[in-house]
Amino acid sequence: MALRHLRGPAGPGGWQLSAQQAAAGPQQNNGRHSGGTRYAAGVADAGFSAAETAAMDTALAAAARGPRGANPLVGAVVIDSDGRPLVTGYHRGAGTPHAEVDAISEAAAAGVDLNGTTMVVSLEPCNHRGRTGPCAQAIIDAGIAAVVYAVDDPHDPAAGGAATLRAAGVRVRSGLAAAAALDLNRRWFDAVAAKRPFVTLHIAQTLDSRIAASDGTSQWISSPESLADNHALRGRIDAILVGTQTVLVDNPRLTARNPDGEPAEKQPLRAVMGLRGIPEGAAVNGDGDGKVLHLPTREPREALDRLFDAGVRHLMVEGGSRILSAFLAAGLVDELILYLAPTLLGAGTAALEDLGIGTLADAQHWDWDEASGGAVQRLGRDLRLHLRPAAGSGGTETSSDSTPRNDADTAAGGY
């Protein structure tokens, strides 16, 4: 029994459960479908204890505390032989300990012996050494006797942890709360399957959806608190993307800065998309650090392919309105962060252009995303809205040649 990896309502790379699969029980074996992508090996909660089910609920809730991006949201809970929860861990973002190691570290700090315990985790423990060590080995070293996880890791470099655990004598079962675990990271699974970066789209706008006044001024629509939040996000992404028109009009630096205004230690790649070149004196060129990339295309998917080849796994798209609209129309936005300022302009530059939607039935639908700090936050005078595409909506990925085009793109110089 397996998850099906299908095109259709869930979009390319979308993971769906059949009725037969939903009725199946926990599985002991892993597998692959014909496309080579690993699938989850169980979907029903039958065969799992009440304590394990409760622990998985806690793990999923903990996972949602982490930030969306290049890595999946993962939580882990360790329970003792009587089913009592001992420690909880979750992944706090790229470069930080994974959920399993976070839980093991919590236990060590509290003096809790994990020998003979069970770890319940929302994703298969990883099996590779990147910026952090392999979680499977950490579990073995901690003396944990059993692991229950929700879904297999589809990321080939990290996959295979379950086999490593079994080879070391750890009892491994999968499939508990698989549907919930898949939904939590649905767009991350899609990005991995499509071999493209996870895309966060950022908009800072007025109440009437303007990103600039009629004279082109836009600094600053957002409050200082919103700007600080945006710079914190810039500090953890791999790349930030704007169009050449934005470079020409706004001349942004596209750097990440600390609250004191100084450059952050980690800086994103600065990517500029459009057929026109980057002016020699543009601020985006920086000080010769080599962290600027021109993408001579108007096709979002082509830009993502180039960025993926350059090692980008989490991209933030910042503007202008043509770039934002192109990515939305192509269904290539995995996360939307919108800073809404209590300001009215009445005229000016709209946040979005034509998305190619001619009737309400074709509208894109979005869900409020409670992960990564919640769906709605108050930042100074602004509201920070956090959303993700609704499953089966018009916001799922389309082929790159479907991006809306009109003569105005050429007349205005494109992106």
VEXDREN-2710 file (C-alpha; in Angstrom, 1 decimal):
% VEXDREN-2710
k/r/px/py/pz
1/MET/0.0/0.0/0.0
2/ALA/1.3/3.4/-0.9
3/LEU/0.6/7.0/-1.6
4/ARG/-0.1/7.9/-5.1
5/HIS/1.9/10.7/-6.7
6/LEU/-0.4/12.2/-9.3
7/ARG/-1.3/15.1/-11.4
8/GLY/-4.8/16.4/-10.9
9/PRO/-6.5/18.4/-8.1
10/ALA/-3.5/18.4/-5.9
11/GLY/-1.3/19.7/-8.7
12/PRO/1.9/18.3/-10.2
13/GLY/3.7/16.5/-7.5
14/GLY/0.5/16.4/-5.4
15/TRP/0.2/13.5/-3.0
16/GLN/-3.2/11.9/-2.7
17/LEU/-4.7/9.0/-0.7
18/SER/-7.0/6.5/-2.3
19/ALA/-10.0/5.1/-0.4
20/GLN/-8.3/1.7/-0.4
21/GLN/-5.1/3.2/1.0
22/ALA/-6.9/5.1/3.7
23/ALA/-8.4/1.8/4.9
24/ALA/-5.0/0.1/5.2
25/GLY/-3.0/-0.3/8.3
26/PRO/0.6/0.4/9.4
27/GLN/3.3/-0.8/7.2
28/GLN/6.8/-2.2/7.9
29/ASN/8.3/-1.7/4.4
30/ASN/9.3/1.3/2.3
31/GLY/8.8/1.6/-1.5
32/ARG/9.1/3.6/-4.6
33/HIS/6.6/4.4/-7.3
34/SER/7.6/4.2/-11.0
35/GLY/8.8/7.8/-11.1
36/GLY/11.5/7.0/-8.5
37/THR/10.1/9.2/-5.7
38/ARG/9.6/7.6/-2.3
39/TYR/6.1/7.3/-1.1
40/ALA/4.6/7.0/2.4
41/ALA/4.1/3.4/3.4
42/GLY/0.9/3.6/5.5
43/VAL/-2.0/5.9/6.0
44/ALA/-4.4/4.7/8.7
45/ASP/-4.0/4.9/12.5
46/ALA/-5.1/1.3/13.1
47/GLY/-2.5/-0.7/14.9
48/PHE/-1.0/2.3/16.7
49/SER/-1.6/2.8/20.4
50/ALA/-3.6/5.7/21.9
51/ALA/-0.3/7.1/23.4
52/GLU/1.4/6.9/20.0
53/THR/-1.5/8.7/18.3
54/ALA/-1.5/11.4/21.0
55/ALA/2.3/11.8/20.6
56/MET/1.9/12.2/16.8
57/ASP/-0.7/15.0/17.4
58/THR/1.8/16.7/19.6
59/ALA/4.6/16.2/17.1
60/LEU/2.6/17.7/14.3
61/ALA/1.6/20.7/16.5
62/ALA/5.3/21.2/17.4
63/ALA/6.3/20.9/13.7
64/ALA/4.1/23.8/12.8
65/ARG/6.2/26.1/15.1
66/GLY/9.1/25.9/12.7
67/PRO/9.6/28.1/9.6
68/ARG/8.5/27.1/6.2
69/GLY/11.2/27.0/3.5
70/ALA/13.9/24.7/2.1
71/ASN/13.2/22.1/4.8
72/PRO/10.0/20.4/5.8
73/LEU/8.2/21.2/9.1
74/VAL/9.0/18.3/11.4
75/GLY/8.2/17.5/15.1
76/ALA/9.2/14.6/17.3
77/VAL/8.0/13.3/20.7
78/VAL/9.6/10.6/22.8
79/ILE/7.4/8.4/25.0
80/ASP/8.3/5.8/27.6
81/SER/7.2/2.2/27.8
82/ASP/4.0/3.3/29.6
83/GLY/3.2/5.8/26.8
84/ARG/4.0/8.9/28.9
85/PRO/5.6/11.8/26.9
86/LEU/9.1/12.6/28.0
87/VAL/10.4/15.3/25.6
88/THR/9.3/17.1/22.4
89/GLY/11.5/18.6/19.7
90/TYR/11.0/20.4/16.4
91/HIS/13.1/21.8/13.6
92/ARG/13.6/25.5/13.8
93/GLY/15.0/26.0/10.3
94/ALA/17.9/25.3/8.0
95/GLY/21.2/24.7/9.8
96/THR/19.5/24.0/13.2
97/PRO/19.1/20.5/14.8
98/HIS/16.5/18.4/13.2
99/ALA/13.4/17.6/15.3
100/GLU/14.8/14.2/16.4
101/VAL/18.1/15.6/17.6
102/ASP/16.3/18.5/19.2
103/ALA/14.2/16.1/21.3
104/ILE/17.3/14.0/22.2
105/SER/19.1/17.2/23.2
106/GLU/16.2/18.2/25.4
107/ALA/16.3/14.8/27.1
108/ALA/20.1/15.1/27.7
109/ALA/19.7/18.6/29.2
110/ALA/16.9/17.2/31.5
111/GLY/18.8/14.1/32.4
112/VAL/16.2/11.8/30.9
113/ASP/17.4/8.3/29.9
114/LEU/16.0/7.4/26.5
115/ASN/17.0/3.7/26.5
116/GLY/14.1/1.5/25.5
117/THR/11.8/4.4/24.6
118/THR/9.8/5.1/21.5
119/MET/10.2/8.2/19.2
120/VAL/7.2/9.4/17.3
121/VAL/8.1/11.7/14.5
122/SER/6.2/13.4/11.6
123/LEU/8.7/12.5/8.9
124/GLU/11.1/9.6/8.3
125/PRO/14.4/10.3/10.2
126/CYS/17.0/11.5/7.8
127/ASN/20.0/9.4/6.8
128/HIS/22.5/12.0/5.5
129/ARG/25.1/14.3/6.9
130/GLY/24.5/17.9/5.7
131/ARG/24.8/20.9/8.0
132/THR/23.6/18.5/10.7
133/GLY/24.3/14.8/11.3
134/PRO/22.1/11.9/10.3
135/CYS/19.1/11.6/12.7
136/ALA/18.9/7.9/12.2
137/GLN/22.3/7.5/13.8
138/ALA/21.5/9.9/16.6
139/ILE/18.4/7.8/17.4
140/ILE/20.5/4.6/17.5
141/ASP/23.2/6.2/19.7
142/ALA/20.5/7.4/22.1
143/GLY/19.3/3.9/22.7
144/ILE/15.8/4.5/21.4
145/ALA/14.2/1.1/20.8
146/ALA/11.3/2.0/18.5
147/VAL/10.4/4.7/16.0
148/VAL/6.9/5.5/14.6
149/TYR/6.8/8.0/11.8
150/ALA/4.1/9.4/9.5
151/VAL/5.5/9.6/6.0
152/ASP/8.7/8.7/4.1
153/ASP/11.2/11.4/3.3
154/PRO/10.9/12.0/-0.5
155/HIS/14.2/13.9/-0.7
156/ASP/16.7/11.3/-2.0
157/PRO/19.8/12.6/-0.3
158/ALA/18.0/12.4/3.1
159/ALA/16.0/9.2/2.6
160/GLY/16.7/5.8/3.9
161/GLY/16.7/6.5/7.6
162/ALA/14.1/3.8/8.3
163/ALA/16.3/1.1/6.7
164/THR/19.3/2.2/8.7
165/LEU/17.2/2.1/11.9
166/ARG/15.9/-1.4/11.1
167/ALA/19.4/-2.7/10.4
168/ALA/20.5/-1.5/13.9
169/GLY/17.6/-3.4/15.5
170/VAL/15.2/-0.5/16.0
171/ARG/11.6/-1.4/15.5
172/VAL/10.2/0.9/12.9
173/ARG/6.6/1.5/11.8
174/SER/5.1/4.2/9.5
175/GLY/1.9/5.6/8.4
176/LEU/0.5/7.1/11.6
177/ALA/-1.4/10.4/10.7
178/ALA/0.0/10.2/7.2
179/ALA/-2.7/12.4/5.7
180/ALA/-2.2/15.2/8.3
181/ALA/1.6/15.0/7.9
182/LEU/1.4/15.2/4.1
183/ASP/-1.0/18.2/4.3
184/LEU/1.3/20.0/6.7
185/ASN/4.1/19.9/4.1
186/ARG/2.1/19.5/1.0
187/ARG/3.8/22.3/-1.0
188/TRP/7.2/21.3/0.2
189/PHE/6.6/17.8/-1.1
190/ASP/5.5/19.3/-4.4
191/ALA/8.6/21.4/-4.7
192/VAL/10.9/18.4/-4.0
193/ALA/9.0/16.3/-6.6
194/ALA/9.3/19.1/-9.2
195/LYS/13.0/19.7/-8.4
196/ARG/12.6/23.4/-7.8
197/PRO/13.0/25.8/-4.9
198/PHE/10.3/26.3/-2.4
199/VAL/8.8/29.7/-3.3
200/THR/7.7/32.4/-0.8
201/LEU/6.0/35.4/-2.3
202/HIS/6.2/38.6/-0.4
203/ILE/3.9/41.6/-0.9
204/ALA/3.8/44.9/1.1
205/GLN/0.7/46.8/0.2
206/THR/-1.9/49.3/1.3
207/LEU/-5.5/48.5/2.2
208/ASP/-6.5/49.1/-1.4
209/SER/-3.8/46.8/-2.7
210/ARG/-1.3/49.4/-3.9
211/ILE/2.4/48.9/-3.7
212/ALA/3.4/52.4/-4.8
213/ALA/1.7/55.8/-5.2
214/SER/1.0/57.4/-8.5
215/ASP/4.4/59.1/-8.6
216/GLY/6.1/55.8/-8.0
217/THR/7.0/56.4/-4.3
218/SER/6.8/53.2/-2.2
219/GLN/9.2/53.8/0.8
220/TRP/7.8/53.0/3.2
221/ILE/4.4/51.5/2.9
222/SER/5.3/49.0/5.6
223/SER/5.9/49.8/9.3
224/PRO/9.4/49.4/10.7
225/GLU/8.3/46.3/12.5
226/SER/7.2/44.7/9.1
227/LEU/10.5/45.7/7.5
228/ALA/12.4/44.0/10.4
229/ASP/10.3/40.9/10.0
230/ASN/11.0/40.9/6.2
231/HIS/14.7/41.2/6.9
232/ALA/14.6/38.3/9.3
233/LEU/13.1/36.3/6.5
234/ARG/15.8/37.4/4.1
235/GLY/18.4/36.2/6.5
236/ARG/17.2/32.6/6.2
237/ILE/16.3/32.2/2.5
238/ASP/18.7/31.2/-0.2
239/ALA/17.8/33.8/-2.8
240/ILE/15.6/36.9/-3.3
241/LEU/14.1/37.6/-6.8
242/VAL/12.9/40.9/-8.4
243/GLY/12.4/42.0/-11.9
244/THR/14.7/44.3/-13.9
245/GLN/12.0/47.0/-13.8
246/THR/12.1/47.0/-10.0
247/VAL/15.9/47.4/-10.2
248/LEU/15.6/50.3/-12.6
249/VAL/12.8/52.1/-10.6
250/ASP/13.6/51.3/-7.0
251/ASN/17.3/50.4/-7.1
252/PRO/17.0/48.0/-4.2
253/ARG/20.0/46.4/-2.4
254/LEU/18.2/43.1/-1.7
255/THR/20.3/42.5/1.4
256/ALA/19.4/41.2/4.8
257/ARG/20.0/43.6/7.7
258/ASN/19.9/43.2/11.4
259/PRO/17.6/45.4/13.6
260/ASP/20.6/47.8/14.0
261/GLY/20.7/48.3/10.3
262/GLU/24.0/46.4/9.8
263/PRO/24.3/43.6/7.2
264/ALA/23.3/40.2/8.5
265/GLU/25.9/37.5/8.7
266/LYS/24.0/35.3/6.1
267/GLN/23.1/37.1/2.9
268/PRO/20.8/35.7/0.1
269/LEU/21.7/35.4/-3.5
270/ARG/20.3/38.5/-5.3
271/ALA/18.5/37.4/-8.4
272/VAL/17.1/39.6/-11.1
273/MET/14.7/38.3/-13.7
274/GLY/14.1/39.9/-17.1
275/LEU/15.5/40.3/-20.6
276/ARG/17.2/43.6/-19.9
277/GLY/20.6/43.5/-18.3
278/ILE/21.4/44.8/-14.8
279/PRO/22.8/48.4/-15.0
280/GLU/26.4/48.6/-14.0
281/GLY/25.8/51.0/-11.1
282/ALA/22.8/49.2/-9.7
283/ALA/22.8/48.7/-5.9
284/VAL/21.9/45.0/-6.4
285/ASN/25.4/44.4/-7.7
286/GLY/26.7/45.0/-4.2
287/ASP/30.4/45.3/-3.5
288/GLY/31.6/42.6/-5.8
289/ASP/30.7/39.7/-3.6
290/GLY/29.5/37.7/-6.6
291/LYS/26.1/37.0/-5.0
292/VAL/24.1/38.5/-7.9
293/LEU/22.6/36.5/-10.7
294/HIS/20.8/37.7/-13.8
295/LEU/18.1/35.4/-15.2
296/PRO/17.4/36.5/-18.8
297/THR/13.9/35.1/-19.0
298/ARG/10.3/36.0/-18.4
299/GLU/9.2/32.4/-17.6
300/PRO/9.0/31.7/-13.9
301/ARG/9.6/28.0/-14.2
302/GLU/12.8/28.6/-16.3
303/ALA/14.0/31.0/-13.6
304/LEU/13.3/28.4/-10.9
305/ASP/15.3/25.8/-12.9
306/ARG/18.3/28.1/-13.1
307/LEU/18.1/28.9/-9.5
308/PHE/17.8/25.3/-8.5
309/ASP/20.9/24.5/-10.5
310/ALA/22.6/27.2/-8.6
311/GLY/21.8/25.5/-5.3
312/VAL/18.8/27.6/-4.3
313/ARG/16.2/25.6/-2.3
314/HIS/14.2/28.5/-0.8
315/LEU/13.4/31.6/-2.9
316/MET/11.6/34.7/-1.9
317/VAL/9.9/36.7/-4.8
318/GLU/9.6/40.4/-3.9
319/GLY/8.4/42.1/-7.1
320/GLY/7.4/44.1/-8.9
321/SER/3.8/43.4/-9.8
322/ARG/4.5/41.7/-13.1
323/ILE/6.9/39.2/-11.4
324/LEU/4.4/38.6/-8.5
325/SER/1.6/38.0/-11.0
326/ALA/3.6/35.7/-13.2
327/PHE/4.5/33.4/-10.4
328/LEU/1.0/33.4/-9.1
329/ALA/-0.5/32.7/-12.5
330/ALA/1.9/29.8/-13.0
331/GLY/0.9/28.3/-9.7
332/LEU/4.5/28.4/-8.5
333/VAL/3.9/30.1/-5.1
334/ASP/4.1/27.8/-2.1
335/GLU/3.7/30.5/0.6
336/LEU/2.3/34.0/0.6
337/ILE/3.3/36.6/3.2
338/LEU/1.4/39.8/2.9
339/TYR/2.1/42.9/5.0
340/LEU/-1.1/45.0/5.0
341/ALA/-0.6/48.6/6.0
342/PRO/-3.6/50.7/7.2
343/THR/-3.1/53.2/4.4
344/LEU/-5.2/54.2/1.4
345/LEU/-3.8/55.6/-1.9
346/GLY/-6.8/55.3/-4.2
347/ALA/-4.5/55.3/-7.2
348/GLY/-1.0/54.0/-7.9
349/THR/0.6/50.7/-8.8
350/ALA/-1.5/47.7/-8.1
351/ALA/0.1/44.8/-6.2
352/LEU/-1.0/42.4/-8.9
353/GLU/-1.7/42.4/-12.6
354/ASP/-3.9/40.1/-14.7
355/LEU/-3.7/36.5/-13.5
356/GLY/-5.5/35.1/-16.5
357/ILE/-8.7/34.5/-14.5
358/GLY/-11.8/35.2/-16.4
359/THR/-14.5/33.8/-14.2
360/LEU/-15.0/33.3/-10.5
361/ALA/-15.0/29.5/-10.9
362/ASP/-11.3/29.8/-11.9
363/ALA/-10.3/31.9/-9.0
364/GLN/-7.3/31.0/-6.9
365/HIS/-8.1/30.0/-3.4
366/TRP/-5.8/30.2/-0.4
367/ASP/-5.8/28.8/3.1
368/TRP/-4.8/30.6/6.2
369/ASP/-1.5/29.1/7.3
370/GLU/-1.1/28.7/11.1
371/ALA/2.5/27.4/10.8
372/SER/5.6/29.6/11.2
373/GLY/4.1/32.1/13.7
374/GLY/0.4/32.0/12.7
375/ALA/-1.9/33.1/10.0
376/VAL/-2.3/36.7/11.3
377/GLN/0.1/38.8/13.3
378/ARG/0.1/42.4/14.3
379/LEU/3.4/44.1/13.5
380/GLY/3.4/47.7/14.5
381/ARG/0.5/49.3/12.6
382/ASP/0.5/46.5/10.0
383/LEU/-1.1/43.1/9.8
384/ARG/1.1/40.2/8.6
385/LEU/-1.0/37.7/6.7
386/HIS/0.4/34.2/6.1
387/LEU/-1.3/31.9/3.5
388/ARG/-0.7/28.9/1.4
389/PRO/-2.5/27.6/-1.7
390/ALA/-5.6/25.6/-1.0
391/ALA/-5.4/22.1/-2.2
392/GLY/-7.1/21.7/-5.6
393/SER/-7.3/25.5/-6.2
394/GLY/-6.1/27.4/-9.2
395/GLY/-2.9/28.2/-7.3
396/THR/-1.3/24.9/-8.3
397/GLU/1.6/24.6/-10.7
398/THR/1.0/24.9/-14.4
399/SER/3.3/24.4/-17.3
400/SER/5.8/27.3/-17.8
401/ASP/4.4/28.2/-21.2
402/SER/1.0/29.1/-19.7
403/THR/2.2/32.3/-18.1
404/PRO/-0.2/35.2/-19.3
405/ARG/1.4/37.5/-21.8
406/ASN/0.1/40.7/-23.4
407/ASP/1.5/43.5/-25.5
408/ALA/2.0/45.7/-22.5
409/ASP/4.7/43.5/-21.3
410/THR/6.8/44.2/-24.4
411/ALA/5.8/47.9/-24.5
412/ALA/6.9/48.5/-20.9
413/GLY/10.1/46.6/-21.3
414/GLY/8.8/43.4/-19.7
415/TYR/10.2/42.5/-16.3
END
